[in-house]
Every structure is written in C-alpha cells, then in structure tokens.
C-alpha cells in the first residue's frame, strides 16, 4: 500500500450545494429565502458602512436611509443584485463579498480623505491622475514615514487576510449547482442591465425618478450627498471617458510650426479684473466700468 506523506496537502472537497449531506438544498424554499435575506442584510450593512465612511457622520448616515426621498434603499437593492450575480460567476455563495467589500470600502476611504483635504468628492476621473499621485509618493513618505509604514503594513495584512479568507471559504462552502448559478444570473443580469440603461443623466427617466435618483451634475457635493457615494460615483463614470478630437495625434501636434520670435511682454503689467458673479448679467452697466477686448 502506498503511504501518504506526512504534511501532504489535503484535497479540496468538491461537494455541490444540492448534496443532501450538506443540508443545503436550493430546491426547497427556506434555503433560497435564507440566501436572499442574508445577501440583502450584508448589502445593507456594506452600503451603510460606505456612506458612514464617506460622510464621517453616523447620524447623517442614518438620516440618509430614513429619508423617503433619498435612494438609500435603491442602492442596497443594486448591491444585492451585484453580489448575487458575482456569486453565480464565482460559483460560491457570498464569496463576491470578498471582492466588492474591500474595493468599495477602499474607495469610500479615499473619497473621505479627498473631501476632507480638498473639499471635493471622489470622481472616476481622479484615477486618470494616478501617475501623478505615485510620483508624489516619495515626498509623502519623506514627510510622514511612520504613516507610510503603517499604511503599507495595513495593506499587506489586509491582502494576506483576504487571500486566507478566500481559500478557506472555497474549501468550506458548497459549490453552486448549474441550476443555482443560472437562476442567479437570470435574476441579476437583466435587472442590472435595466438599471444601467436608466442611469444616463443627460436624458429623463421616469423609472429613475421613481427610484429617487436625481442627478445633480452641476453641484457634485449635493449630488453625492443626495444620491449617496455609490450612485453618484457611478453616474460620473461616463465623464472619465474623454474622446480625442478629430485629427488629433502626436504627429499632428509635432507638425505645428512654432514661431522663432519670442512673444513680447509689455514692461507695465496691465490690471485685469475678472467678474465672476452670475448676478452681473451685463458688467458694462456698472458705474465707471468699461470693457475693452
């Protein structure tokens, strides 16, 4: 008989969710209801944590969910559908939380820090400047070395904990059956596709209006405060895609002839007054004011 070497890795159990030995039978109503309620509860806690981190105010976050004219519960439903769909893709119940939770909580933390120091919420376009942020990292580390060390340790520890939890979950949680995965996809994909189709802020949507999602693109602070971090961030995603104008290329820019003569600057600097107030619809009507092109 062949001996099993001591310390050899144990095989990962491959049992299905409809295996009677696990007591997990999706054909019965109670496990299905239990899965739905658990996913809904986890989504509610996750959305609440995101809003609490971004706002930095516990009672303000509670008020956001209690107000009937705020899309707090709509956000919870959307997160529930995302978790259900990802569970079907990953093949394990509730494993999608290990992807969605760290990602969204990290975005919420970065958004809170930006609003605290710069006064503006986090936009998807901010990630276009990731190269500039990385270029500033040596300066930030030099100014606050211990903060950088603790941040690096937290990132490494979080990733290690995530990998350990991922492997443990896949060993202990039953594999979703093909019917269970198809049922989850049939529920989540059409509803999420419909939700994406009504999120175009440039057009009016009766369904979006009934869901209390009101795009306030001209005032992003109010947009994030009214619609919540997740929905407001999602509505700003199309702005991150800026198409180049027709005919633009590096070759075309290099072909532009530059003048050999340096621009002349007058010795006496002119006084320039810029009227920014919208209340002055015609600045020429101000007494003693004349405007020259």
Secondary structure, DSSP 8 states (H G I E B T S, - for coil): -----TT--------BTT-GGGT--TTSHHHHHHHHHHHHHHHHHHHHHHHHHHH--HHHHHHHHH-TTSTHHHHHHHHHHHHHHHHHHHTBTTTTHHHHHHHHHHHHHHHHHHHHHTSS---GGGGGGHHHHHHHHHHHHHH-HHHHHHHHHHHHHHHHHHHHHHHHHHHHS-B--HHHHHHHHHHHHHHHHHHHHT--TTS--HHHHHTT----TT-HHHHHHHH-HHHHHHHTGGGG-----TT--HHHHHTS---SS-----SS---------TT-S-GGGSTT-----
